[in-house]
Amino acid sequence: MALEPQILTAASEAEERLIEAEHKAAIARANFHRAVRKLHLSGGSLREIASEFGLSHQRVHQIVEDAGGGRHWRKRKDRGEPRACSFCGRPKRKSRQLVAGPGVFICESCVTLANGVVSTGRDTETPLGPVVALAEENGRERCSFCGKRRHQVAGLASIGDAEICNECLTLCEEILVERLA
């Protein structure tokens, strides 16, 4: 039995709307988490912030830690997560900053490198392999950070195991500017 073309088209469109909504929700969540962290860094206690937003102070603590941490009175424990750039393999300890996606990371150097690949279309090389600009014919390939497909974005850089779109590169640049300022 063949799939009904009209229903398949409707399902594909619904999937694209879902991906876009999830992307917007992820950006809004990240903005909220950064704002909560700024409140804490500017002197607000976890309990005060929790009370203001109707959250538990444990949840606020988790939000602050996930957004980059609070006041560093003691060394934070490594949670055993693999933290290395998915594009060049540089470990977190040798990078100024890593931006995390769902199971992927990108360092500040590879953000610049991937931006160059997307904007010029010229491939380049990292220790993990070639970084290539995916053509529009690769419409089913997805950004590892936001999940958008190639045909939904202006450009997509790929190293094979990880891809990043031009929109996520812009967001990564904004995050790095804020963190490194």
Protein Blocks (a to p, Z undefined) as FASTA:
>chain_A
ZZdfklmmmmmmmmmmmmmmmmmmmmmmmmmmmmmmmmmmnopafklmmmmnopafklmm
mmmmmnnpaadfbccddehiacddfklopafklpfbdcddehiacdfklmmmmmmmmmno
pacddfkbccddddfklmmbccfklopafklpmbdcdehjaccdfklmmmmmmmmmmmmZ
Z
